[in-house]
Every structure is written in C-alpha cells, then in structure tokens.
Amino acid sequence: MLMKRHKAIEATFERARSYGGIAQDALAIFPASREKDALQDVIGFCIGRTH
C-alpha cells in the first residue's frame, strides 16, 4: 500500500501529536477551570484516536 510504503499514516499521527502539544502549551496561560479541562480532554481524545 502506498501510504504504508511512505509512512504517511505514522507521519500524520506524529504531526497530530505535535499540534496537540502546541495546543496544550497555548492553554498553559489560562487558569485552571472546567473549560480548560474540557479543551485539554478534547486534545487528548483527538491525539489518542487510532481510527
């Protein structure tokens, strides 16, 4: 399969983890709150998805 040969799937997951880290860093300036927790949960969910 072309995508496996060029490791496109792995590269996409790595890119997603990178953007997730950027998003987490951006949230660091905000005080603890339910809203911040919810956004952090969304980031974790998106990064943790495998399908």
N, C-alpha and C positions, 0 to 999 in steps of 0.2 A: 504494500500500500504506500502510495506517495507520501502521505502525511507522516507515516511512521519512519520512512526512509530519511526524511529531512527533519525528523524530531519536532515537527510543528506543534504537536499536542503538548509535549514537555515544555517547549518554549512559551506556549500560551499560558500554561499554568505558572511558570516562573514569572512571566510578565504580570499576571494577576496578583501573585504574592507581592511583587514589588509595588504595584499600585496600592495594594491593601496596606502595606507598610507606610506608604506616603499618606494615605488617608488616616491611619492611626496616629501618625505624627501630627497631622493637621488638627486632630481632635484634642491633642495634649494641652492646648492653650485654654480649653474650656474647663470650668469647674465640674466636679462630679455631679451628675444629675441623671434622672431616668432617661432623658432624651439622649444624653451622651452614651449611656449604657446601651440604649436601643441601636444607635448608629454603630457602635462597636460590635454589637451582636450581628448586625447586617453584614458588616465587613467580614467577620469570622465565617458566617454562613456562606457568603459568596466565595471566599477563598477555600473553604472546606469542601465545596461541592465537587463531585467527581463525575457528574453527568449533566 
